[in-house]
Amino acid sequence: MVDRLKGSKVVGIKQTTKAVKNGDVKAVYICKDVDLKLVEPLKRLANEKSLKIIEIDTRKELGALCGIDVGASVAATLL
């Protein structure tokens, strides 16, 4: 399990999708407890770009990994 996302990162579906489109992402983190309709386009895009997708159990856990006090559905580490 990841202790904390190190380095530069983006949090949220819009910011992560933008970073993936720009080719700025190393890995994408997606919560398992998020509605699939919300994250499916991002998953497809990440797969097209051959990015590593890491699933995290809860939004609260991903928020903590990102160093924020609220939950996060999606995040990405940047190059």
PDB file with SEQRES, HELIX, SHEET and CRYST1 records, atoms N, CA, C and O in Angstrom:
SEQRES   1 A   79  MET VAL ASP ARG LEU LYS GLY SER LYS VAL VAL GLY ILE          
SEQRES   2 A   79  LYS GLN THR THR LYS ALA VAL LYS ASN GLY ASP VAL LYS          
SEQRES   3 A   79  ALA VAL TYR ILE CYS LYS ASP VAL ASP LEU LYS LEU VAL          
SEQRES   4 A   79  GLU PRO LEU LYS ARG LEU ALA ASN GLU LYS SER LEU LYS          
SEQRES   5 A   79  ILE ILE GLU ILE ASP THR ARG LYS GLU LEU GLY ALA LEU          
SEQRES   6 A   79  CYS GLY ILE ASP VAL GLY ALA SER VAL ALA ALA THR LEU          
SEQRES   7 A   79  LEU                                                          
HELIX    1 AA1 ILE A   13  ASN A   22  1                                  10    
HELIX    2 AA2 LEU A   36  GLU A   48  1                                  13    
HELIX    3 AA3 ARG A   59  CYS A   66  1                                   8    
SHEET    1 AA1 4 LYS A   9  VAL A  11  0                                        
SHEET    2 AA1 4 VAL A  74  LEU A  78 -1                                        
SHEET    3 AA1 4 VAL A  25  CYS A  31 -1                                        
SHEET    4 AA1 4 LYS A  52  ILE A  56  1                                        
CRYST1    1.000    1.000    1.000  90.00  90.00  90.00 P 1           1          
ATOM      1  N   MET A   1       0.836  -1.190   0.000  1.00  0.00           N  
ATOM      2  CA  MET A   1       0.000   0.000   0.000  1.00  0.00           C  
ATOM      3  C   MET A   1       0.874   1.244   0.000  1.00  0.00           C  
ATOM      4  O   MET A   1       1.966   1.241   0.569  1.00  0.00           O  
ATOM      5  N   VAL A   2       0.416   2.265  -0.611  1.00  0.00           N  
ATOM      6  CA  VAL A   2       1.127   3.534  -0.698  1.00  0.00           C  
ATOM      7  C   VAL A   2       0.925   4.307   0.603  1.00  0.00           C  
ATOM      8  O   VAL A   2      -0.198   4.392   1.101  1.00  0.00           O  
ATOM      9  N   ASP A   3       2.007   4.878   1.166  1.00  0.00           N  
ATOM     10  CA  ASP A   3       1.897   5.669   2.387  1.00  0.00           C  
ATOM     11  C   ASP A   3       1.396   7.081   2.101  1.00  0.00           C  
ATOM     12  O   ASP A   3       0.521   7.593   2.799  1.00  0.00           O  
ATOM     13  N   ARG A   4       1.950   7.689   1.088  1.00  0.00           N  
ATOM     14  CA  ARG A   4       1.626   9.066   0.718  1.00  0.00           C  
ATOM     15  C   ARG A   4       2.058   9.272  -0.725  1.00  0.00           C  
ATOM     16  O   ARG A   4       3.112   8.777  -1.124  1.00  0.00           O  
ATOM     17  N   LEU A   5       1.287   9.975  -1.499  1.00  0.00           N  
ATOM     18  CA  LEU A   5       1.678  10.259  -2.875  1.00  0.00           C  
ATOM     19  C   LEU A   5       2.792  11.295  -2.845  1.00  0.00           C  
ATOM     20  O   LEU A   5       2.597  12.405  -2.348  1.00  0.00           O  
ATOM     21  N   LYS A   6       3.940  10.944  -3.365  1.00  0.00           N  
ATOM     22  CA  LYS A   6       5.101  11.823  -3.318  1.00  0.00           C  
ATOM     23  C   LYS A   6       5.201  12.655  -4.595  1.00  0.00           C  
ATOM     24  O   LYS A   6       4.754  12.237  -5.663  1.00  0.00           O  
ATOM     25  N   GLY A   7       5.789  13.824  -4.463  1.00  0.00           N  
ATOM     26  CA  GLY A   7       6.007  14.680  -5.617  1.00  0.00           C  
ATOM     27  C   GLY A   7       4.759  15.447  -6.019  1.00  0.00           C  
ATOM     28  O   GLY A   7       3.803  15.565  -5.254  1.00  0.00           O  
ATOM     29  N   SER A   8       4.793  15.959  -7.225  1.00  0.00           N  
ATOM     30  CA  SER A   8       3.668  16.751  -7.737  1.00  0.00           C  
ATOM     31  C   SER A   8       2.494  15.845  -8.056  1.00  0.00           C  
ATOM     32  O   SER A   8       2.661  14.717  -8.521  1.00  0.00           O  
ATOM     33  N   LYS A   9       1.309  16.360  -7.798  1.00  0.00           N  
ATOM     34  CA  LYS A   9       0.101  15.572  -8.057  1.00  0.00           C  
ATOM     35  C   LYS A   9      -1.054  16.500  -8.381  1.00  0.00           C  
ATOM     36  O   LYS A   9      -1.011  17.701  -8.113  1.00  0.00           O  
ATOM     37  N   VAL A  10      -2.077  15.917  -8.960  1.00  0.00           N  
ATOM     38  CA  VAL A  10      -3.344  16.606  -9.164  1.00  0.00           C  
ATOM     39  C   VAL A  10      -4.425  15.760  -8.519  1.00  0.00           C  
ATOM     40  O   VAL A  10      -4.306  14.538  -8.423  1.00  0.00           O  
ATOM     41  N   VAL A  11      -5.489  16.432  -8.074  1.00  0.00           N  
ATOM     42  CA  VAL A  11      -6.583  15.745  -7.399  1.00  0.00           C  
ATOM     43  C   VAL A  11      -7.893  16.154  -8.061  1.00  0.00           C  
ATOM     44  O   VAL A  11      -8.118  17.331  -8.342  1.00  0.00           O  
ATOM     45  N   GLY A  12      -8.749  15.173  -8.305  1.00  0.00           N  
ATOM     46  CA  GLY A  12     -10.047  15.436  -8.899  1.00  0.00           C  
ATOM     47  C   GLY A  12     -10.128  14.942 -10.325  1.00  0.00           C  
ATOM     48  O   GLY A  12      -9.115  14.816 -11.013  1.00  0.00           O  
ATOM     49  N   ILE A  13     -11.344  14.665 -10.762  1.00  0.00           N  
ATOM     50  CA  ILE A  13     -11.551  14.084 -12.084  1.00  0.00           C  
ATOM     51  C   ILE A  13     -11.150  15.051 -13.195  1.00  0.00           C  
ATOM     52  O   ILE A  13     -10.452  14.657 -14.130  1.00  0.00           O  
ATOM     53  N   LYS A  14     -11.578  16.303 -13.107  1.00  0.00           N  
ATOM     54  CA  LYS A  14     -11.269  17.266 -14.174  1.00  0.00           C  
ATOM     55  C   LYS A  14      -9.770  17.517 -14.302  1.00  0.00           C  
ATOM     56  O   LYS A  14      -9.226  17.489 -15.406  1.00  0.00           O  
ATOM     57  N   GLN A  15      -9.101  17.762 -13.170  1.00  0.00           N  
ATOM     58  CA  GLN A  15      -7.671  18.060 -13.201  1.00  0.00           C  
ATOM     59  C   GLN A  15      -6.864  16.843 -13.658  1.00  0.00           C  
ATOM     60  O   GLN A  15      -5.893  16.981 -14.402  1.00  0.00           O  
ATOM     61  N   THR A  16      -7.267  15.661 -13.212  1.00  0.00           N  
ATOM     62  CA  THR A  16      -6.550  14.447 -13.594  1.00  0.00           C  
ATOM     63  C   THR A  16      -6.740  14.159 -15.080  1.00  0.00           C  
ATOM     64  O   THR A  16      -5.785  13.795 -15.766  1.00  0.00           O  
ATOM     65  N   THR A  17      -7.953  14.315 -15.580  1.00  0.00           N  
ATOM     66  CA  THR A  17      -8.214  14.088 -17.001  1.00  0.00           C  
ATOM     67  C   THR A  17      -7.390  15.049 -17.853  1.00  0.00           C  
ATOM     68  O   THR A  17      -6.805  14.646 -18.859  1.00  0.00           O  
ATOM     69  N   LYS A  18      -7.343  16.304 -17.455  1.00  0.00           N  
ATOM     70  CA  LYS A  18      -6.556  17.301 -18.192  1.00  0.00           C  
ATOM     71  C   LYS A  18      -5.077  16.925 -18.212  1.00  0.00           C  
ATOM     72  O   LYS A  18      -4.428  17.011 -19.255  1.00  0.00           O  
ATOM     73  N   ALA A  19      -4.543  16.509 -17.068  1.00  0.00           N  
ATOM     74  CA  ALA A  19      -3.132  16.134 -16.988  1.00  0.00           C  
ATOM     75  C   ALA A  19      -2.836  14.899 -17.835  1.00  0.00           C  
ATOM     76  O   ALA A  19      -1.786  14.824 -18.472  1.00  0.00           O  
ATOM     77  N   VAL A  20      -3.754  13.931 -17.848  1.00  0.00           N  
ATOM     78  CA  VAL A  20      -3.569  12.733 -18.674  1.00  0.00           C  
ATOM     79  C   VAL A  20      -3.550  13.117 -20.153  1.00  0.00           C  
ATOM     80  O   VAL A  20      -2.700  12.644 -20.907  1.00  0.00           O  
ATOM     81  N   LYS A  21      -4.485  13.973 -20.570  1.00  0.00           N  
ATOM     82  CA  LYS A  21      -4.533  14.420 -21.964  1.00  0.00           C  
ATOM     83  C   LYS A  21      -3.257  15.143 -22.366  1.00  0.00           C  
ATOM     84  O   LYS A  21      -2.816  15.036 -23.510  1.00  0.00           O  
ATOM     85  N   ASN A  22      -2.659  15.883 -21.427  1.00  0.00           N  
ATOM     86  CA  ASN A  22      -1.435  16.633 -21.710  1.00  0.00           C  
ATOM     87  C   ASN A  22      -0.179  15.765 -21.649  1.00  0.00           C  
ATOM     88  O   ASN A  22       0.908  16.229 -21.991  1.00  0.00           O  
ATOM     89  N   GLY A  23      -0.317  14.512 -21.217  1.00  0.00           N  
ATOM     90  CA  GLY A  23       0.837  13.619 -21.134  1.00  0.00           C  
ATOM     91  C   GLY A  23       1.724  13.891 -19.941  1.00  0.00           C  
ATOM     92  O   GLY A  23       2.919  13.601 -19.987  1.00  0.00           O  
ATOM     93  N   ASP A  24       1.165  14.446 -18.859  1.00  0.00           N  
ATOM     94  CA  ASP A  24       1.943  14.835 -17.694  1.00  0.00           C  
ATOM     95  C   ASP A  24       1.879  13.844 -16.536  1.00  0.00           C  
ATOM     96  O   ASP A  24       2.361  14.157 -15.447  1.00  0.00           O  
ATOM     97  N   VAL A  25       1.297  12.653 -16.734  1.00  0.00           N  
ATOM     98  CA  VAL A  25       0.979  11.759 -15.622  1.00  0.00           C  
ATOM     99  C   VAL A  25       1.845  10.505 -15.617  1.00  0.00           C  
ATOM    100  O   VAL A  25       2.115   9.912 -16.661  1.00  0.00           O  
ATOM    101  N   LYS A  26       2.279  10.110 -14.402  1.00  0.00           N  
ATOM    102  CA  LYS A  26       2.976   8.829 -14.204  1.00  0.00           C  
ATOM    103  C   LYS A  26       1.994   7.720 -13.882  1.00  0.00           C  
ATOM    104  O   LYS A  26       2.048   6.641 -14.472  1.00  0.00           O  
ATOM    105  N   ALA A  27       1.086   7.990 -12.937  1.00  0.00           N  
ATOM    106  CA  ALA A  27       0.123   6.977 -12.482  1.00  0.00           C  
ATOM    107  C   ALA A  27      -1.177   7.649 -12.079  1.00  0.00           C  
ATOM    108  O   ALA A  27      -1.191   8.790 -11.617  1.00  0.00           O  
ATOM    109  N   VAL A  28      -2.273   6.918 -12.265  1.00  0.00           N  
ATOM    110  CA  VAL A  28      -3.605   7.402 -11.913  1.00  0.00           C  
ATOM    111  C   VAL A  28      -4.129   6.573 -10.745  1.00  0.00           C  
ATOM    112  O   VAL A  28      -4.024   5.346 -10.743  1.00  0.00           O  
ATOM    113  N   TYR A  29      -4.694   7.256  -9.756  1.00  0.00           N  
ATOM    114  CA  TYR A  29      -5.278   6.601  -8.575  1.00  0.00           C  
ATOM    115  C   TYR A  29      -6.785   6.822  -8.629  1.00  0.00           C  
ATOM    116  O   TYR A  29      -7.253   7.958  -8.701  1.00  0.00           O  
ATOM    117  N   ILE A  30      -7.539   5.728  -8.593  1.00  0.00           N  
ATOM    118  CA  ILE A  30      -8.992   5.800  -8.676  1.00  0.00           C  
ATOM    119  C   ILE A  30      -9.586   5.013  -7.514  1.00  0.00           C  
ATOM    120  O   ILE A  30      -9.152   3.900  -7.217  1.00  0.00           O  
ATOM    121  N   CYS A  31     -10.582   5.604  -6.863  1.00  0.00           N  
ATOM    122  CA  CYS A  31     -11.246   4.934  -5.740  1.00  0.00           C  
ATOM    123  C   CYS A  31     -12.221   3.882  -6.236  1.00  0.00           C  
ATOM    124  O   CYS A  31     -12.867   4.046  -7.271  1.00  0.00           O  
ATOM    125  N   LYS A  32     -12.312   2.811  -5.485  1.00  0.00           N  
ATOM    126  CA  LYS A  32     -13.250   1.737  -5.811  1.00  0.00           C  
ATOM    127  C   LYS A  32     -14.687   2.126  -5.464  1.00  0.00           C  
ATOM    128  O   LYS A  32     -15.630   1.559  -6.015  1.00  0.00           O  
ATOM    129  N   ASP A  33     -14.860   3.096  -4.547  1.00  0.00           N  
ATOM    130  CA  ASP A  33     -16.210   3.451  -4.100  1.00  0.00           C  
ATOM    131  C   ASP A  33     -16.809   4.648  -4.846  1.00  0.00           C  
ATOM    132  O   ASP A  33     -17.677   5.343  -4.318  1.00  0.00           O  
ATOM    133  N   VAL A  34     -16.344   4.881  -6.065  1.00  0.00           N  
ATOM    134  CA  VAL A  34     -16.849   5.977  -6.893  1.00  0.00           C  
ATOM    135  C   VAL A  34     -17.743   5.391  -7.980  1.00  0.00           C  
ATOM    136  O   VAL A  34     -17.476   4.304  -8.491  1.00  0.00           O  
ATOM    137  N   ASP A  35     -18.799   6.111  -8.329  1.00  0.00           N  
ATOM    138  CA  ASP A  35     -19.700   5.676  -9.389  1.00  0.00           C  
ATOM    139  C   ASP A  35     -18.909   5.463 -10.681  1.00  0.00           C  
ATOM    140  O   ASP A  35     -18.201   6.359 -11.141  1.00  0.00           O  
ATOM    141  N   LEU A  36     -19.033   4.296 -11.245  1.00  0.00           N  
ATOM    142  CA  LEU A  36     -18.287   3.928 -12.444  1.00  0.00           C  
ATOM    143  C   LEU A  36     -18.533   4.884 -13.605  1.00  0.00           C  
ATOM    144  O   LEU A  36     -17.628   5.128 -14.402  1.00  0.00           O  
ATOM    145  N   LYS A  37     -19.745   5.430 -13.712  1.00  0.00           N  
ATOM    146  CA  LYS A  37     -20.054   6.366 -14.798  1.00  0.00           C  
ATOM    147  C   LYS A  37     -19.159   7.598 -14.743  1.00  0.00           C  
ATOM    148  O   LYS A  37     -18.846   8.187 -15.777  1.00  0.00           O  
ATOM    149  N   LEU A  38     -18.750   7.987 -13.549  1.00  0.00           N  
ATOM    150  CA  LEU A  38     -17.914   9.183 -13.400  1.00  0.00           C  
ATOM    151  C   LEU A  38     -16.468   8.944 -13.824  1.00  0.00           C  
ATOM    152  O   LEU A  38     -15.832   9.830 -14.395  1.00  0.00           O  
ATOM    153  N   VAL A  39     -15.952   7.759 -13.548  1.00  0.00           N  
ATOM    154  CA  VAL A  39     -14.528   7.518 -13.787  1.00  0.00           C  
ATOM    155  C   VAL A  39     -14.230   6.686 -15.028  1.00  0.00           C  
ATOM    156  O   VAL A  39     -13.070   6.577 -15.428  1.00  0.00           O  
ATOM    157  N   GLU A  40     -15.239   6.104 -15.638  1.00  0.00           N  
ATOM    158  CA  GLU A  40     -14.998   5.248 -16.813  1.00  0.00           C  
ATOM    159  C   GLU A  40     -14.287   5.986 -17.948  1.00  0.00           C  
ATOM    160  O   GLU A  40     -13.351   5.427 -18.520  1.00  0.00           O  
ATOM    161  N   PRO A  41     -14.683   7.219 -18.306  1.00  0.00           N  
ATOM    162  CA  PRO A  41     -13.949   7.918 -19.376  1.00  0.00           C  
ATOM    163  C   PRO A  41     -12.472   8.127 -19.027  1.00  0.00           C  
ATOM    164  O   PRO A  41     -11.607   8.003 -19.894  1.00  0.00           O  
ATOM    165  N   LEU A  42     -12.188   8.440 -17.777  1.00  0.00           N  
ATOM    166  CA  LEU A  42     -10.799   8.623 -17.354  1.00  0.00           C  
ATOM    167  C   LEU A  42     -10.039   7.300 -17.405  1.00  0.00           C  
ATOM    168  O   LEU A  42      -8.880   7.269 -17.819  1.00  0.00           O  
ATOM    169  N   LYS A  43     -10.677   6.210 -16.990  1.00  0.00           N  
ATOM    170  CA  LYS A  43     -10.033   4.895 -17.060  1.00  0.00           C  
ATOM    171  C   LYS A  43      -9.684   4.535 -18.497  1.00  0.00           C  
ATOM    172  O   LYS A  43      -8.586   4.053 -18.775  1.00  0.00           O  
ATOM    173  N   ARG A  44     -10.616   4.769 -19.402  1.00  0.00           N  
ATOM    174  CA  ARG A  44     -10.361   4.472 -20.817  1.00  0.00           C  
ATOM    175  C   ARG A  44      -9.185   5.296 -21.335  1.00  0.00           C  
ATOM    176  O   ARG A  44      -8.302   4.771 -22.013  1.00  0.00           O  
ATOM    177  N   LEU A  45      -9.178   6.583 -21.013  1.00  0.00           N  
ATOM    178  CA  LEU A  45      -8.109   7.470 -21.458  1.00  0.00           C  
ATOM    179  C   LEU A  45      -6.755   7.027 -20.894  1.00  0.00           C  
ATOM    180  O   LEU A  45      -5.755   7.005 -21.612  1.00  0.00           O  
ATOM    181  N   ALA A  46      -6.732   6.679 -19.623  1.00  0.00           N  
ATOM    182  CA  ALA A  46      -5.487   6.216 -18.997  1.00  0.00           C  
ATOM    183  C   ALA A  46      -4.995   4.929 -19.644  1.00  0.00           C  
ATOM    184  O   ALA A  46      -3.793   4.758 -19.850  1.00  0.00           O  
ATOM    185  N   ASN A  47      -5.915   4.023 -19.965  1.00  0.00           N  
ATOM    186  CA  ASN A  47      -5.533   2.779 -20.636  1.00  0.00           C  
ATOM    187  C   ASN A  47      -4.989   3.052 -22.033  1.00  0.00           C  
ATOM    188  O   ASN A  47      -4.021   2.420 -22.455  1.00  0.00           O  
ATOM    189  N   GLU A  48      -5.605   3.990 -22.755  1.00  0.00           N  
ATOM    190  CA  GLU A  48      -5.124   4.363 -24.086  1.00  0.00           C  
ATOM    191  C   GLU A  48      -3.704   4.903 -24.031  1.00  0.00           C  
ATOM    192  O   GLU A  48      -2.907   4.674 -24.941  1.00  0.00           O  
ATOM    193  N   LYS A  49      -3.391   5.625 -22.950  1.00  0.00           N  
ATOM    194  CA  LYS A  49      -2.054   6.219 -22.785  1.00  0.00           C  
ATOM    195  C   LYS A  49      -1.086   5.245 -22.100  1.00  0.00           C  
ATOM    196  O   LYS A  49       0.061   5.601 -21.828  1.00  0.00           O  
ATOM    197  N   SER A  50      -1.546   4.015 -21.822  1.00  0.00           N  
ATOM    198  CA  SER A  50      -0.739   2.974 -21.160  1.00  0.00           C  
ATOM    199  C   SER A  50      -0.230   3.417 -19.795  1.00  0.00           C  
ATOM    200  O   SER A  50       0.916   3.151 -19.431  1.00  0.00           O  
ATOM    201  N   LEU A  51      -1.090   4.093 -19.048  1.00  0.00           N  
ATOM    202  CA  LEU A  51      -0.724   4.549 -17.709  1.00  0.00           C  
ATOM    203  C   LEU A  51      -1.098   3.497 -16.673  1.00  0.00           C  
ATOM    204  O   LEU A  51      -2.055   2.742 -16.841  1.00  0.00           O  
ATOM    205  N   LYS A  52      -0.329   3.468 -15.617  1.00  0.00           N  
ATOM    206  CA  LYS A  52      -0.617   2.574 -14.504  1.00  0.00           C  
ATOM    207  C   LYS A  52      -1.823   3.122 -13.737  1.00  0.00           C  
ATOM    208  O   LYS A  52      -1.847   4.296 -13.366  1.00  0.00           O  
ATOM    209  N   ILE A  53      -2.824   2.264 -13.501  1.00  0.00           N  
ATOM    210  CA  ILE A  53      -3.998   2.643 -12.719  1.00  0.00           C  
ATOM    211  C   ILE A  53      -3.950   1.880 -11.401  1.00  0.00           C  
ATOM    212  O   ILE A  53      -3.889   0.651 -11.378  1.00  0.00           O  
ATOM    213  N   ILE A  54      -3.977   2.634 -10.310  1.00  0.00           N  
ATOM    214  CA  ILE A  54      -3.934   2.042  -8.976  1.00  0.00           C  
ATOM    215  C   ILE A  54      -5.271   2.286  -8.310  1.00  0.00           C  
ATOM    216  O   ILE A  54      -5.729   3.424  -8.207  1.00  0.00           O  
ATOM    217  N   GLU A  55      -5.895   1.206  -7.857  1.00  0.00           N  
ATOM    218  CA  GLU A  55      -7.195   1.340  -7.203  1.00  0.00           C  
ATOM    219  C   GLU A  55      -7.016   1.476  -5.700  1.00  0.00           C  
ATOM    220  O   GLU A  55      -6.260   0.728  -5.082  1.00  0.00           O  
ATOM    221  N   ILE A  56      -7.715   2.434  -5.124  1.00  0.00           N  
ATOM    222  CA  ILE A  56      -7.702   2.701  -3.689  1.00  0.00           C  
ATOM    223  C   ILE A  56      -9.102   2.388  -3.165  1.00  0.00           C  
ATOM    224  O   ILE A  56     -10.091   2.660  -3.845  1.00  0.00           O  
ATOM    225  N   ASP A  57      -9.193   1.823  -1.972  1.00  0.00           N  
ATOM    226  CA  ASP A  57     -10.475   1.352  -1.447  1.00  0.00           C  
ATOM    227  C   ASP A  57     -11.516   2.455  -1.250  1.00  0.00           C  
ATOM    228  O   ASP A  57     -12.660   2.302  -1.677  1.00  0.00           O  
ATOM    229  N   THR A  58     -11.134   3.567  -0.608  1.00  0.00           N  
ATOM    230  CA  THR A  58     -12.122   4.593  -0.288  1.00  0.00           C  
ATOM    231  C   THR A  58     -11.634   5.986  -0.669  1.00  0.00           C  
ATOM    232  O   THR A  58     -10.435   6.225  -0.812  1.00  0.00           O  
ATOM    233  N   ARG A  59     -12.583   6.893  -0.830  1.00  0.00           N  
ATOM    234  CA  ARG A  59     -12.245   8.296  -1.122  1.00  0.00           C  
ATOM    235  C   ARG A  59     -11.501   8.928   0.049  1.00  0.00           C  
ATOM    236  O   ARG A  59     -10.582   9.723  -0.147  1.00  0.00           O  
ATOM    237  N   LYS A  60     -11.897   8.574   1.249  1.00  0.00           N  
ATOM    238  CA  LYS A  60     -11.226   9.106   2.433  1.00  0.00           C  
ATOM    239  C   LYS A  60      -9.754   8.701   2.453  1.00  0.00           C  
ATOM    240  O   LYS A  60      -8.881   9.508   2.773  1.00  0.00           O  
ATOM    241  N   GLU A  61      -9.494   7.449   2.110  1.00  0.00           N  
ATOM    242  CA  GLU A  61      -8.118   6.955   2.072  1.00  0.00           C  
ATOM    243  C   GLU A  61      -7.299   7.684   1.007  1.00  0.00           C  
ATOM    244  O   GLU A  61      -6.149   8.049   1.251  1.00  0.00           O  
ATOM    245  N   LEU A  62      -7.884   7.896  -0.168  1.00  0.00           N  
ATOM    246  CA  LEU A  62      -7.159   8.614  -1.225  1.00  0.00           C  
ATOM    247  C   LEU A  62      -6.918  10.058  -0.829  1.00  0.00           C  
ATOM    248  O   LEU A  62      -5.849  10.603  -1.102  1.00  0.00           O  
ATOM    249  N   GLY A  63      -7.896  10.688  -0.187  1.00  0.00           N  
ATOM    250  CA  GLY A  63      -7.691  12.051   0.297  1.00  0.00           C  
ATOM    251  C   GLY A  63      -6.515  12.120   1.257  1.00  0.00           C  
ATOM    252  O   GLY A  63      -5.694  13.034   1.174  1.00  0.00           O  
ATOM    253  N   ALA A  64      -6.432  11.162   2.163  1.00  0.00           N  
ATOM    254  CA  ALA A  64      -5.312  11.122   3.108  1.00  0.00           C  
ATOM    255  C   ALA A  64      -3.985  10.911   2.385  1.00  0.00           C  
ATOM    256  O   ALA A  64      -2.978  11.517   2.752  1.00  0.00           O  
ATOM    257  N   LEU A  65      -3.976  10.059   1.364  1.00  0.00           N  
ATOM    258  CA  LEU A  65      -2.755   9.839   0.584  1.00  0.00           C  
ATOM    259  C   LEU A  65      -2.301  11.111  -0.122  1.00  0.00           C  
ATOM    260  O   LEU A  65      -1.109  11.326  -0.339  1.00  0.00           O  
ATOM    261  N   CYS A  66      -3.271  11.949  -0.475  1.00  0.00           N  
ATOM    262  CA  CYS A  66      -2.967  13.211  -1.160  1.00  0.00           C  
ATOM    263  C   CYS A  66      -2.627  14.332  -0.179  1.00  0.00           C  
ATOM    264  O   CYS A  66      -2.215  15.417  -0.589  1.00  0.00           O  
ATOM    265  N   GLY A  67      -2.801  14.069   1.114  1.00  0.00           N  
ATOM    266  CA  GLY A  67      -2.503  15.089   2.115  1.00  0.00           C  
ATOM    267  C   GLY A  67      -3.595  16.125   2.262  1.00  0.00           C  
ATOM    268  O   GLY A  67      -3.323  17.258   2.661  1.00  0.00           O  
ATOM    269  N   ILE A  68      -4.844  15.754   1.943  1.00  0.00           N  
ATOM    270  CA  ILE A  68      -5.958  16.677   2.113  1.00  0.00           C  
ATOM    271  C   ILE A  68      -6.932  16.102   3.134  1.00  0.00           C  
ATOM    272  O   ILE A  68      -6.954  14.893   3.368  1.00  0.00           O  
ATOM    273  N   ASP A  69      -7.727  16.963   3.734  1.00  0.00           N  
ATOM    274  CA  ASP A  69      -8.629  16.561   4.808  1.00  0.00           C  
ATOM    275  C   ASP A  69      -9.999  16.091   4.324  1.00  0.00           C  
ATOM    276  O   ASP A  69     -10.856  15.754   5.141  1.00  0.00           O  
ATOM    277  N   VAL A  70     -10.215  16.064   3.031  1.00  0.00           N  
ATOM    278  CA  VAL A  70     -11.483  15.603   2.472  1.00  0.00           C  
ATOM    279  C   VAL A  70     -11.212  14.414   1.553  1.00  0.00           C  
ATOM    280  O   VAL A  70     -10.068  14.143   1.190  1.00  0.00           O  
ATOM    281  N   GLY A  71     -12.262  13.722   1.189  1.00  0.00           N  
ATOM    282  CA  GLY A  71     -12.104  12.585   0.296  1.00  0.00           C  
ATOM    283  C   GLY A  71     -11.793  13.023  -1.126  1.00  0.00           C  
ATOM    284  O   GLY A  71     -12.100  14.146  -1.527  1.00  0.00           O  
ATOM    285  N   ALA A  72     -11.184  12.125  -1.876  1.00  0.00           N  
ATOM    286  CA  ALA A  72     -10.865  12.379  -3.280  1.00  0.00           C  
ATOM    287  C   ALA A  72     -11.255  11.154  -4.097  1.00  0.00           C  
ATOM    288  O   ALA A  72     -10.952  10.027  -3.703  1.00  0.00           O  
ATOM    289  N   SER A  73     -11.912  11.358  -5.214  1.00  0.00           N  
ATOM    290  CA  SER A  73     -12.325  10.253  -6.070  1.00  0.00           C  
ATOM    291  C   SER A  73     -11.183   9.772  -6.952  1.00  0.00           C  
ATOM    292  O   SER A  73     -11.029   8.576  -7.199  1.00  0.00           O  
ATOM    293  N   VAL A  74     -10.384  10.728  -7.424  1.00  0.00           N  
ATOM    294  CA  VAL A  74      -9.335  10.446  -8.398  1.00  0.00           C  
ATOM    295  C   VAL A  74      -8.150  11.357  -8.104  1.00  0.00           C  
ATOM    296  O   VAL A  74      -8.317  12.495  -7.666  1.00  0.00           O  
ATOM    297  N   ALA A  75      -6.953  10.840  -8.352  1.00  0.00           N  
ATOM    298  CA  ALA A  75      -5.738  11.658  -8.256  1.00  0.00           C  
ATOM    299  C   ALA A  75      -4.714  11.080  -9.222  1.00  0.00           C  
ATOM    300  O   ALA A  75      -4.880   9.972  -9.733  1.00  0.00           O  
ATOM    301  N   ALA A  76      -3.661  11.837  -9.464  1.00  0.00           N  
ATOM    302  CA  ALA A  76      -2.592  11.357 -10.334  1.00  0.00           C  
ATOM    303  C   ALA A  76      -1.271  11.963  -9.905  1.00  0.00           C  
ATOM    304  O   ALA A  76      -1.216  13.115  -9.472  1.00  0.00           O  
ATOM    305  N   THR A  77      -0.214  11.189 -10.025  1.00  0.00           N  
ATOM    306  CA  THR A  77       1.136  11.714  -9.813  1.00  0.00           C  
ATOM    307  C   THR A  77       1.664  12.200 -11.149  1.00  0.00           C  
ATOM    308  O   THR A  77       1.441  11.578 -12.187  1.00  0.00           O  
ATOM    309  N   LEU A  78       2.361  13.314 -11.104  1.00  0.00           N  
ATOM    310  CA  LEU A  78       2.837  13.963 -12.328  1.00  0.00           C  
ATOM    311  C   LEU A  78       4.299  13.642 -12.607  1.00  0.00           C  
ATOM    312  O   LEU A  78       5.065  13.321 -11.699  1.00  0.00           O  
ATOM    313  N   LEU A  79       4.668  13.735 -13.872  1.00  0.00           N  
ATOM    314  CA  LEU A  79       6.058  13.504 -14.277  1.00  0.00           C  
ATOM    315  C   LEU A  79       6.958  14.589 -13.740  1.00  0.00           C  
ATOM    316  O   LEU A  79       8.165  14.564 -13.978  1.00  0.00           O  
TER     317      LEU A  79                                                      
END                                                                             
